[in-house]
Amino acid sequence: MSTSESAASAVDPVNAVSPVDVVSPVAGEVVPDTKDWTWVLERPCPECGLDTPRVVREDVAGMVRANAEGWLAVLAGGGDGLGRRPEPGVWSDLEYACHVRDVFRLFLVRLGLMLDRDDPLFPNWDQDETAVAERYGEQVPGVVAGELAEAAEALAAAFERVAGEQWRRTGSRSDGARFTVESFSRYLIHDPVHHLFDVTGERV
């Protein structure tokens, strides 16, 4: 999902590139996700089952931690199959986990921007380009697990510190999507929840 957008390197939310034009992929390549997922703020997701509009903002920190536990279980139990794509053009479990780790990292930075600056603009993140550049499929599952857990805890703790009028602070993407910290928290949590469904098939 082009949710919000590095592996071992830090995410730069200010200088991140915008999504590239879609080109016809070669056989086996993952087709770039160019959909606008902000609709999940308005209605439940029919695929993963998360009723995002009904998520309580104060619950997001706990939901991030719970989701991270799910990913740690995936990474611990996948064995040699973690890096194997289930079919051409679909990320492997390891690639999905790397993506979720980087989503947690990016949202931590963007949350900081929203709290520290007035209505910051953060460019879209090219998740597919990052996956290729950072060689998601070749990363070490144990290392990814540690990094994902660390990123999830940092983000959860940051959301726990948000209080009062801070929930109303705003920030925008370069594509025009505008969030409050409250809607940003709900938009965030759908991404890792949906991807855990992609991997396990278990709806929330």
C-alpha positions in Angstrom: 0.0 0.0 0.0 1.1 3.5 -0.6 0.1 4.2 2.9 2.5 6.2 4.4 5.0 5.5 3.5 14.9 2.1 5.5 15.6 -0.9 5.9 18.9 -0.5 7.7 19.1 3.1 6.7 17.0 5.9 8.1 13.9 7.2 6.3 14.1 10.8 5.1 10.5 12.1 5.0 11.4 15.5 3.6 13.4 14.3 0.6 11.6 11.1 -0.1 10.7 10.7 -3.7 7.1 10.8 -5.0 5.7 7.7 -6.6 7.1 7.1 -10.0 4.9 6.6 -13.1 3.6 3.1 -13.4 5.3 1.1 -16.1 4.5 -2.4 -17.3 6.4 -4.8 -14.9 8.6 -7.6 -16.2 7.6 -11.1 -15.3 7.8 -11.7 -11.6 8.1 -8.1 -10.5 5.7 -6.8 -7.9 3.1 -4.5 -9.5 3.4 -1.0 -7.8 0.5 -0.1 -5.6 -0.7 3.2 -6.7 -4.2 3.1 -5.0 -5.3 5.8 -2.7 -6.0 4.1 0.6 -7.4 7.1 2.5 -10.9 5.7 1.9 -10.2 3.4 4.9 -10.8 6.5 7.1 -14.4 6.5 5.9 -15.5 2.8 6.0 -14.4 -0.7 7.1 -11.9 -2.6 5.0 -13.7 -5.5 3.3 -10.5 -7.5 3.0 -8.7 -7.4 6.4 -11.9 -6.5 8.3 -10.5 -3.5 10.2 -13.2 -1.0 10.9 -10.8 1.9 10.8 -13.3 4.8 11.4 -14.2 3.2 14.7 -10.6 2.8 16.0 -10.2 4.8 19.2 -7.2 7.0 18.9 -5.9 6.1 22.3 -5.9 2.4 21.4 -3.5 2.8 18.4 -0.4 2.5 20.6 -1.5 -0.9 21.9 -2.7 -2.0 18.4 0.8 -1.2 17.1 2.4 -3.3 19.8 0.0 -6.2 19.2 0.5 -6.1 15.4 4.3 -6.2 15.9 3.9 -9.4 18.0 2.0 -10.9 15.0 4.9 -10.0 12.7 7.5 -11.5 15.1 5.6 -14.7 15.1 5.6 -14.7 11.3 9.3 -14.1 11.2 10.1 -16.7 13.8 8.0 -19.5 12.3 8.6 -19.1 8.5 11.9 -20.8 8.2 13.3 -21.0 4.7 10.0 -20.0 3.2 10.0 -16.5 4.5 11.8 -15.1 1.4 9.7 -17.2 -1.0 7.1 -15.3 -2.9 3.7 -17.1 -2.9 3.3 -16.3 -6.6 5.0 -14.0 -9.1 4.3 -10.4 -8.4 3.4 -10.8 -4.7 5.7 -9.9 -1.9 7.1 -12.7 0.3 6.4 -12.7 4.1 9.9 -11.3 4.6 9.3 -8.5 2.2 6.0 -7.6 3.8 7.7 -7.5 7.2 10.5 -5.2 6.0 7.8 -2.9 4.6 5.9 -2.8 7.9 9.1 -2.0 9.8 9.7 0.9 7.4 6.1 2.1 7.7 6.6 2.2 11.5 9.8 4.2 11.1 8.3 6.6 8.6 5.2 7.3 10.6 7.3 8.0 13.7 9.1 10.7 11.7 5.9 12.1 10.2 4.2 12.2 13.6 7.2 14.2 14.9 6.8 16.6 12.0 3.2 17.1 12.7 3.8 17.8 16.4 6.8 20.1 15.9 5.8 22.0 12.8 2.6 23.8 11.7 0.9 21.8 8.9 4.0 20.2 7.4 4.1 18.8 3.9 5.6 15.3 3.6 6.2 13.9 0.1 4.9 10.5 -0.7 7.2 7.5 -0.2 7.9 5.2 -3.1 7.5 1.9 -1.2 8.2 -0.3 -4.2 11.4 1.5 -5.1 12.5 1.2 -1.5 11.8 -2.6 -1.5 14.1 -3.0 -4.5 16.8 -0.6 -3.4 17.0 -2.1 0.1 16.8 -5.7 -1.1 13.9 -6.6 1.2 13.9 -10.2 0.0 17.6 -10.7 1.0 17.5 -9.3 4.5 18.0 -11.5 7.6 14.8 -12.4 9.3 16.2 -12.2 12.8 17.6 -8.7 12.2 14.3 -7.6 10.6 12.4 -8.9 13.6 14.6 -6.9 16.0 14.3 -3.7 13.9 10.5 -4.1 13.5 10.0 -4.6 17.2 12.2 -1.5 18.0 10.4 0.6 15.4 6.9 -0.5 16.6 7.8 0.3 20.3 9.1 3.8 19.4 6.0 4.6 17.4 3.7 3.2 20.0 5.4 5.2 22.7 5.2 8.4 20.6 1.4 8.0 20.2 1.0 7.4 23.9 2.6 10.8 24.5 0.1 12.6 22.3 -2.5 14.5 24.4 -5.2 17.1 24.2 -5.1 19.6 21.3 -2.1 17.7 19.8 -4.6 15.3 18.2 -5.9 18.1 16.1 -2.6 19.1 14.6 -2.3 18.6 10.9 0.0 17.5 8.1 -0.3 16.8 4.4 1.0 14.6 1.7 2.2 15.9 -1.6 -0.9 14.3 -3.3 -3.2 16.6 -1.3 -4.2 14.1 1.3 -4.5 16.0 4.7 -4.5 14.4 8.1 -5.0 15.4 11.7 -2.8 13.4 14.1 -6.0 11.6 15.1 -6.9 10.5 11.5 -3.2 9.9 10.9 -3.1 7.4 13.7 -6.1 5.5 12.3 -4.7 5.6 8.7 -1.4 4.2 10.0 -2.8 1.2 11.9 -4.7 -0.1 8.9 -1.5 -0.7 6.9 0.3 -3.2 9.2 -3.0 -4.9 10.1 -3.9 -5.3 6.4 -0.5 -6.7 5.5 -0.6 -9.2 8.4 -3.9 -10.3 6.8 -2.1 -10.5 3.5 0.4 -12.9 5.0 -1.7 -15.0 7.4 -5.1 -14.8 5.9 -6.6 -14.0 9.3 -9.1 -11.1 9.4 -9.4 -8.9 12.5 
